[in-house]
Amino acid sequence: MLNYSEIDSILRALVEPTRRQILERLSRGPATVSQLAEPFGMTFAAVLQHLQTLEACGLIRSEKIGRVRTCRIEPGGLAPLADWITERRIPAERHLDRLGQILAEADQSPKKSQDQEKDEQP
C-alpha cells in the first residue's frame, strides 16, 4: 500500500518551479548551497527553505562539512510518486488496448459485409 502523505509531500514540493530547477541542477551532480542559490534572485535563507522542503520529502539529502553544505539528489526520492503513477497507468493502458481491439474488430466487420455482398451479386 502506498503512503499517500509521502506522495502529497512530494507533489507539494514539486509544484514550486524553483524547487524543480534545484532538482534539475542536482540531477547533474552534487552542489553546494551557494552554487544552488547562484542562479536565483533570492536570499540565501529563501533557498535554504526550498532545500529543507526538498529534503523533508526525501527528494534530496545534504551533508555539512565545516561551513559548506553540499546537496545531492536522493536516488529513490521519486519512487513513491513513480509507483503511484504506474499503478494508475497500467489499468488505463489496458482499457485503451481493449478499446483498440474493439475498434479494430469493428473496422473489419463492415469490410466483410461489403465483400460478401460483392460475392453474392451475379
Backbone bond lengths (Angstrom), bond angles and torsions (degrees), N, CA, C in turn:
res aa  C-N    CA-C-N  psi(-1)  N-CA   C-N-CA  omega(-1)  CA-C   N-CA-C  phi
1 M - - - 1.456 - - 1.527 108.85 -
2 L 1.299 115.19 135.00 1.456 120.80 -179.61 1.518 111.18 -77.31
3 N 1.318 115.28 148.20 1.454 121.93 176.83 1.533 107.53 -91.89
4 Y 1.330 116.10 102.81 1.463 119.84 -174.78 1.518 112.87 -68.26
5 S 1.333 118.96 -29.04 1.465 119.20 178.06 1.531 110.11 -65.96
6 E 1.323 116.32 -32.88 1.464 120.79 177.30 1.537 109.89 -67.59
7 I 1.317 116.39 -43.32 1.463 121.38 177.95 1.523 109.90 -64.34
8 D 1.326 116.63 -43.28 1.464 120.69 178.57 1.523 111.47 -58.54
9 S 1.326 117.03 -43.95 1.474 119.47 -178.16 1.528 110.97 -68.20
10 I 1.333 117.85 -35.13 1.470 120.64 176.85 1.526 109.87 -65.67
11 L 1.330 116.67 -45.48 1.468 119.81 179.95 1.529 111.54 -64.23
12 R 1.348 116.61 -39.24 1.468 119.29 177.47 1.527 110.69 -62.89
13 A 1.322 116.64 -38.01 1.466 120.29 179.13 1.523 110.84 -68.29
14 L 1.319 117.16 -39.09 1.468 120.71 -175.89 1.522 114.48 -78.32
15 V 1.318 117.21 -13.83 1.463 119.59 -179.10 1.531 111.48 -69.19
16 E 1.298 117.87 -22.97 1.471 122.80 -177.59 1.541 109.57 -87.30
17 P 1.335 118.43 120.31 1.469 121.65 -178.19 1.532 114.30 -57.24
18 T 1.321 117.59 -36.80 1.470 120.31 179.91 1.522 110.51 -61.74
19 R 1.323 116.72 -42.14 1.468 119.96 -179.69 1.525 110.71 -67.61
20 R 1.330 116.81 -36.23 1.469 118.69 176.80 1.531 110.36 -65.43
21 Q 1.324 116.92 -38.56 1.469 120.14 177.93 1.530 110.64 -65.99
22 I 1.318 116.66 -37.96 1.469 120.30 177.32 1.524 109.59 -62.83
23 L 1.324 116.68 -43.91 1.473 120.09 177.95 1.524 111.31 -62.74
24 E 1.328 116.54 -40.48 1.465 120.21 177.25 1.523 110.06 -58.38
25 R 1.322 115.79 -45.65 1.473 119.77 -180.00 1.518 110.49 -63.16
26 L 1.336 117.36 -44.11 1.466 120.54 -177.97 1.526 112.36 -70.35
27 S 1.321 117.69 -20.47 1.462 119.60 177.11 1.525 111.43 -67.34
28 R 1.329 116.61 -18.54 1.468 121.56 176.92 1.518 112.36 -89.19
29 G 1.345 117.26 -8.82 1.459 120.85 178.84 1.516 111.45 142.44
30 P 1.342 116.42 166.90 1.467 121.04 -179.13 1.530 111.29 -60.56
31 A 1.331 114.84 154.14 1.466 120.61 178.72 1.522 108.94 -150.26
32 T 1.314 115.42 151.39 1.458 119.87 175.86 1.532 108.55 -78.29
33 V 1.318 116.13 163.56 1.461 120.60 178.55 1.530 109.41 -60.77
34 S 1.305 117.13 -39.54 1.471 120.58 178.52 1.520 111.25 -61.20
35 Q 1.320 117.23 -42.74 1.467 120.82 178.53 1.532 110.86 -64.79
36 L 1.321 116.24 -38.15 1.465 119.93 179.85 1.527 111.56 -70.06
37 A 1.333 116.35 -34.56 1.468 121.25 -177.87 1.528 112.47 -75.26
38 E 1.309 116.33 -24.64 1.467 122.28 -172.76 1.544 114.71 -50.41
39 P 1.326 120.62 -50.00 1.471 118.80 -175.54 1.531 115.22 -76.29
40 F 1.312 118.10 -7.41 1.463 121.05 -175.84 1.522 110.67 -102.29
41 G 1.308 116.27 140.52 1.458 120.82 177.24 1.520 110.42 -88.90
42 M 1.308 116.41 59.56 1.468 120.22 -179.43 1.519 109.06 -139.40
43 T 1.305 115.12 167.00 1.465 119.57 -178.64 1.521 110.29 -70.48
44 F 1.303 114.26 159.01 1.462 122.11 176.87 1.532 109.38 -59.26
45 A 1.332 116.12 -39.43 1.468 121.05 179.79 1.533 111.22 -63.00
46 A 1.330 117.20 -38.63 1.470 120.60 179.19 1.529 110.57 -65.78
47 V 1.326 116.45 -41.02 1.467 120.11 177.48 1.523 109.58 -63.68
48 L 1.321 116.80 -40.97 1.475 120.08 178.05 1.529 111.43 -60.28
49 Q 1.321 117.31 -37.53 1.472 119.92 177.66 1.532 110.99 -63.94
50 H 1.318 116.72 -41.02 1.463 120.12 176.97 1.531 110.23 -62.55
51 L 1.311 116.05 -43.14 1.464 120.57 -179.93 1.529 110.88 -64.35
52 Q 1.312 117.11 -39.32 1.469 120.27 178.08 1.524 111.12 -63.23
53 T 1.313 116.70 -39.18 1.471 120.74 177.67 1.524 110.12 -63.61
54 L 1.327 116.85 -45.48 1.464 120.63 179.58 1.526 111.64 -64.78
55 E 1.311 115.94 -36.60 1.464 119.71 180.00 1.529 110.93 -73.37
56 A 1.317 117.33 -38.46 1.466 121.64 -178.65 1.531 112.12 -61.88
57 C 1.321 116.95 -33.93 1.475 118.93 -179.63 1.523 111.97 -93.43
58 G 1.323 117.93 2.52 1.463 120.94 172.91 1.521 115.67 87.43
59 L 1.333 117.70 14.10 1.460 119.35 179.65 1.522 112.83 -82.96
60 I 1.333 116.57 -28.87 1.465 120.43 177.17 1.529 108.81 -134.58
61 R 1.313 115.14 168.58 1.470 120.83 170.11 1.518 107.15 -137.86
62 S 1.312 114.68 154.97 1.460 118.44 -179.50 1.517 109.54 -132.65
63 E 1.318 113.39 159.34 1.460 120.76 -179.21 1.522 107.08 -141.91
64 K 1.322 114.75 132.92 1.462 118.94 -179.55 1.519 108.91 -107.95
65 I 1.317 115.14 123.73 1.460 121.77 175.92 1.518 106.11 -122.83
66 G 1.311 115.13 112.38 1.466 119.89 -174.77 1.513 109.06 66.19
67 R 1.316 116.28 -122.95 1.467 120.60 -179.61 1.525 112.27 -100.74
68 V 1.327 116.94 2.72 1.460 120.48 -174.71 1.526 110.13 -107.81
69 R 1.333 115.65 123.21 1.467 121.82 175.80 1.525 107.56 -102.08
70 T 1.342 115.10 124.22 1.456 121.60 179.43 1.520 108.77 -111.37
71 C 1.316 115.56 134.80 1.468 121.54 -179.56 1.520 109.38 -112.00
72 R 1.303 115.03 149.55 1.456 121.52 175.29 1.515 108.96 -145.53
73 I 1.288 114.86 154.55 1.461 120.06 -179.75 1.532 108.69 -71.19
74 E 1.303 116.64 143.17 1.464 122.08 177.95 1.524 106.89 -89.31
75 P 1.341 118.24 115.83 1.463 120.82 -173.08 1.537 115.18 -52.75
76 G 1.304 118.92 -40.92 1.459 120.43 -178.34 1.513 113.86 -96.34
77 G 1.310 117.59 12.76 1.460 121.49 -174.12 1.515 115.06 -61.98
78 L 1.312 116.80 -35.10 1.465 120.20 -179.31 1.534 112.65 -90.59
79 A 1.318 117.47 -2.19 1.471 121.18 -176.40 1.534 113.57 -56.68
80 P 1.336 119.82 -45.31 1.473 117.96 179.59 1.531 112.60 -59.91
81 L 1.313 116.92 -39.71 1.462 120.85 179.06 1.532 110.19 -69.30
82 A 1.319 116.68 -42.36 1.472 120.57 178.31 1.526 110.57 -61.74
83 D 1.331 117.44 -40.92 1.471 121.37 178.10 1.521 110.59 -62.98
84 W 1.319 116.77 -43.28 1.463 121.55 -179.96 1.533 110.27 -61.71
85 I 1.323 116.19 -43.95 1.466 120.57 179.51 1.532 110.23 -64.98
86 T 1.315 117.10 -43.25 1.459 121.34 179.98 1.521 111.42 -61.10
87 E 1.330 116.54 -41.24 1.460 120.11 179.94 1.521 112.17 -63.08
88 R 1.298 118.11 -24.46 1.457 121.53 178.22 1.519 112.16 -94.65
89 R 1.316 116.58 -29.25 1.461 120.92 -177.85 1.524 111.76 -72.24
90 I 1.309 118.48 -42.40 1.465 121.72 -175.47 1.529 111.89 -60.09
91 P 1.338 120.30 -50.18 1.473 118.41 177.40 1.530 112.30 -62.39
92 A 1.317 117.50 -37.55 1.465 120.25 179.50 1.529 110.26 -63.72
93 E 1.332 116.90 -41.25 1.462 120.62 178.51 1.528 110.81 -64.68
94 R 1.339 116.89 -38.25 1.466 119.96 177.68 1.524 110.81 -62.47
95 H 1.326 115.97 -41.60 1.467 119.73 178.33 1.525 110.64 -63.39
96 L 1.323 116.45 -41.64 1.462 119.95 179.27 1.527 111.46 -67.09
97 D 1.344 116.38 -37.94 1.463 119.79 176.66 1.521 110.59 -62.05
98 R 1.334 116.63 -43.80 1.463 121.09 179.71 1.529 110.27 -64.54
99 L 1.334 116.78 -41.09 1.451 120.44 177.13 1.526 110.24 -60.95
100 G 1.321 117.12 -41.17 1.463 121.46 177.53 1.520 111.62 -60.75
101 Q 1.341 116.46 -41.06 1.464 120.26 177.87 1.526 111.15 -63.97
102 I 1.325 116.05 -43.94 1.472 120.55 -179.65 1.526 110.17 -62.66
103 L 1.322 116.64 -44.11 1.466 120.08 179.86 1.525 111.29 -66.33
104 A 1.317 117.73 -37.09 1.459 121.19 178.22 1.528 110.40 -65.42
105 E 1.325 115.24 -41.36 1.475 119.68 177.73 1.530 110.12 -64.67
106 A 1.311 117.76 -41.37 1.462 121.82 179.65 1.525 110.73 -65.67
107 D 1.320 117.53 -35.54 1.464 121.77 177.67 1.519 111.41 -64.84
108 Q 1.318 116.92 -37.78 1.462 121.65 -177.96 1.518 112.27 -76.20
109 S 1.304 119.17 -29.77 1.461 122.70 -177.37 1.523 112.72 -61.24
110 P 1.316 121.38 -50.16 1.470 120.76 179.41 1.522 112.56 -62.51
111 K 1.304 117.58 -34.64 1.460 120.87 179.90 1.525 109.83 -63.62
112 K 1.318 117.51 -41.31 1.458 121.32 178.85 1.523 109.78 -62.23
113 S 1.322 117.57 -44.27 1.456 121.50 -178.82 1.522 110.74 -62.29
114 Q 1.314 117.63 -43.75 1.460 121.31 179.87 1.526 110.69 -65.26
115 D 1.340 116.97 -41.21 1.458 120.79 178.42 1.516 111.23 -64.52
116 Q 1.320 117.18 -40.20 1.472 121.60 179.07 1.522 110.10 -65.30
117 E 1.327 118.09 -40.23 1.462 121.93 179.24 1.519 110.89 -62.87
118 K 1.329 118.00 -39.73 1.457 122.44 179.43 1.521 110.19 -64.94
119 D 1.341 115.54 -41.93 1.451 120.46 -179.97 1.511 111.81 -65.54
120 E 1.304 118.12 -33.23 1.448 122.85 -175.68 1.527 112.25 -79.96
121 Q 1.326 119.39 -21.03 1.463 122.60 -179.43 1.532 109.89 -73.60
122 P 1.377 116.80 142.57 1.471 119.39 -178.73 1.495 114.83 -75.54
